[in-house]
Every structure is written in structure tokens, then in C-alpha cells.
Amino acid sequence: MNCYLGIDIGSISTKGVIVNDQDEIISSCYISTEGSPIEATKRLLNKLEIKDDYIIKGIGTTGSARKIIGLMLDANVVKNEITAHAIGTIHLYPNIKTILEIGGQDSKIIIIRNGIVTDYAMNTLCAAGTGSFLSSQAKRLDINVEDFGNIALKSKTPAKIAARCTVFAESDLVHKAQIGYSKEDIVAGLCKSVVLNYLNNVCKGKKLEEPIIFQGGVSKNKGVHKYFEEILGKEVIVHPNGHLMGAYGIALLAKKNKSNKEYSHKLLDIKFITLGTECHGCSNNCELIKIYKDNELVDTWGSKCGKF
Amino acid sequence: MSRITIGIPKALPYYYLNDFWESFFSNLDVDLVYSCDTNNEIIERGERYANDEMCLSLKVYLGHIDYLKDKCDYLLIPRIEDYGNRNQMCTNFLALYDLVNNLFDVHILNYNISSKEDELKSLIKMGEEIDISEEDIKKAYKKSIKLKTDSKKSDQDNLLIVAHPYVVYDESIGKPIINMLNKYPYNIIYSDCFDAEKCNINGSILSPNLYWKYPKENIGSILMTPNLKGIIFLSSFPCALDSLVNEYIIRKIDKPYLNIIIDNIDSLTGIETRIESFMDIVTQN
């Protein structure tokens, strides 16, 4: 059976899917990146269960580490996550007009008209209101981030928490806890502040037309989903595979761009090492990343002058 | 007596005034020395003097001052207040002289650019500082040229970069981004490639109440670019003027646009993702 591998290596989590010729997901996996995209990809490939009768005809990579993993696996498609998310989503929802996406470090909005991406925006300088913010607040409150949504739904009067900036949100949260707000109300307030923060910082000036879909890791949080619908006054779709949409999209692209090439199942047997050095050839002192595949230097990244 | 050397930092006003400076000082008995292109070392030097509220471009400017301070007798630092009614300047340009004077122990050659003051008179006053006669200054001023640029006409599909020249032409800030864009089959046009006066008028059409000279001229270029396929707004963090003007203009245009704000030039991966995604949109539309 022909199949196509799509891998989305994000800052916090790494997602992988295997898609067949009918564009169905036949295997998927979601793991934590733990700061090492190469190790995460290796663990991911182990968990994906690539069966013996699968013929891998294409590999696509997306996400912030798409280039290095693309090089490691010799991917036939390496594409940014905006395009990958849009392609995956449009395939499942051809009429979709707005994609809200909140991931670990990034949050973005993609505007689609007639099946074509017409506009997008990403959070700029800070990671306020993203998954990593929720995780760190969960730790502070001693709650599993997975339970966040359900706890939030119990609240009737969410605490008002400043949405402009994570740092302010955090001090607000501490104050609210100290004056006696219940955990539910604080958690619900946090979920609401994530939505407000996202709408203020990412969606500014954009028209959010229906149908709207919410995806990325944070879309698993029912509280955030609820407040999106409440604040927008519109229905917001969440797909059970919403967190895999980037990987799915890039797998579809890998299928579209397939050649006659077949990939070996022994993807992991390649020795892949990266070394960080600093070049002192000029006053730029560029940080270089040297990439070795099977002990051979295949590429050097990071030089400004193009010497490498 | 040996000729004096005047140091010109390659940052901020350099990008607007150097054509004039070069021709003006070539008519006088002085030597000019320039700082090198911006590199990581310059930025690090600048950061040592900067405070957290300064924009990246101003930090870079201070780095250039630090680089030049031992290589010349005087540093040329104008104080630019305004160019007349509704042509105000960013306060950084007004503050440059005092800022450097407070932070560094250097000799500064200063003249004022202001609607309240005659430029020539100010230059004559500057001449006194280095013993150049009024006569000589007047002669040099008369001979000096003030270059005007105009766009290269192109029938190709154009991408317009709306940015201050000191951002977009800087070797370490704008250049890496332009290099990324050069991979695509579009002609790149810069907002300062047009006649500044015409840009100023067009800028007022887009935003009648805008009173800053440079942002007004930057956005005016939007109306003057033919075959415009996409606009990239490029600014250095935290530029107060751009943060207001660009956000406002973005809501008034119906072309694909991308807003890039550069703070730390070391992490280009995020910018690369944004540019790739944007170019996908431009190509598909």
C-alpha cells in the first residue's frame, strides 16, 4: 500500500501522520518535542508503526524545525506551517473561511476565501496567550493542563484577568487567588484571557467570517473553545484531529509532489548529528550549525556572508 | 596644521543626508571617515549604551558611534527637529546630539535642521567650531547637491517594501530579509525610491491627519507603485511611529501585506516562516 508521511515539528510538540492514497489518516502520533527535534522525530517514527507492507512514497515536513528534519529524512516537501495547516483544513472543510490556531509558542489566524489563503497573521514578539503560557500557569496552580478545560467549564463567574500581556496576567492571577477566588473561576478566567489576548493581538483588524475552525494544541481545551464561541457569538468548529492538521496538510502535499522514489523503512538508521560552532572570520561572529549525515558534512547553516 | 577628520556613523540620518554631506564636505578642507556596515559587533556595542526603550535602529546608531569614536576628530551629528508644518520628525532624530553628548566623551560637530532655523546659518555656526570661514561654508553649500531619487519603472510584478531606509538598507537589519525575498520572481521596490515630495502628497491622501514626514512618505509610495502584488511593512522594534501608522494603513489597503517587526536579528527562522507563508499567498492570488 502506498503511503505518505507528514511530520509537523513544533516548538512544544511533534506530530506525525501516515496518509494513504485515499487521503485517510491510517496512523498518527503526538509527542512532546522536549527541546530536541531530532530525538523527537526518532521517537515519533518509532511510535508511528510503519508496517512492512507500507510503501513510503513521500515525506513532508513542516513546523519550526521543518528544515533540519527535512534534511534528515530527505523529505520531498518542506513547507511552512501556515500553508500546511490551510491545506489540511481545506481538504476536510472545503468551505472554511477562518482558521484560528493556537500552538505551543505560536498563535496564528489564517483567512481563506474560495479555498485559497488570502491573509494570515502570527503573534509577534511574545508568546502571550499560547500553550506554553497555559502550561506554566497550570503548574503554578498545580493542575494538569489536560484538565484545564473541564475545570474551566465548572465556573459560573470567571475571574477577570488582564489579557494584554502574560506577565500582567500572571500577577493578576496571583492577586485573584490571594483575595479568595476559587480555582475554577481563576482557570476559567485564564481561558477567557487567552481568547481575548488572541483576538486583540493576533486577529486585530481581520474579519472573522464563518465557518470558523479552531485548531492547534490549545483547541483541546474546552474552556478556551467555549469562550471563543461566547465572545465571537459564532459557532467555532473543533475537529478531533485539530492538533494534527499541519502534519496532515504536509502529508497531502508530499503525496501531491511524489516522484517515483521509494523511501526505505530504515529511516532511523541514518546517523544524524548537528554541531554548533561560532565563526570568527569577521566581526559578525555568526553562530553556525554544522550538519553531519552518516559522518559526512552535508550542510552548514547560519552564516550571514554565505561563506559556507 | 593637519586636516581634521569627521566621522559619519552609517545609521539613522546617514541614509537621508549622506549625499548632501558627501558633496558639501568635499568642497571643504576636511576628510570624512565612515563606520563599517552594521554587524553583530556594532549591535553589541550599541546595546551596551542603550536603554530598553530605544528602538533597534537607535541601538545600532550608538554602536556605530562607539566604533567611530577613536577614529576621527569630530563626529557629525545633526539635530533634526522638523521639516515644517505637518512634517515632524521622530524624536530620536531630535535627541541624537544630546544623547551622544551624554553617553560618550567625544567632540561633536552639530548643526540644526528645523523649520524655525535657516540651514545655512546653522552650518556656518558649525564651521566656527572647526575654524572654517563663513565664506567657505557658503561656497561649499552652494556647490553641494541635494540628490533626488525617482523610481525605476518596471512592468514586472512588484513587491513594495514600506520601511525607513535606515531599516531596510542596514546590512544586519534589512539586508537578510531582502536576501530572503530575492529568491522569488518579483521585482522589489523600496518606499524611498520615489520622489519624496510626491510621496508626501500621496501619503496625505492615505492619511490626511498624519504629521510625521518619514512615515507619510513611506506609505505614499503605496499609491505610486505599479503592478503592486504585495506590500511588506518592515520596522525596527519598538518604533512608535510605525506601530501606529502601519497598523492604521494596513486596515485601508486591499493588497496582500505582511508586517514584520525586527528586534533580535539573530533569530531569523520566525521571519523566514512569515515570509514563506506570505509569498505563498502572493503567488496564489
Interface residues (C-beta under 8 A of the other chain):
Chain A: S64 K79 N80 E81 I82 T83 I116 V117 T118 D119 Y120 A121 M122 T124 L125 K204 G205 C282 S283 N284 N285 C286 E287 K304
Chain B: C36 N39 N40 E41 I42 S172 P176 F237 E247 I250 R251 P256 N259 I261 D263 D266 T269 G270 T273 R274 E276 S277 F278 D280 I281 Q284 N285
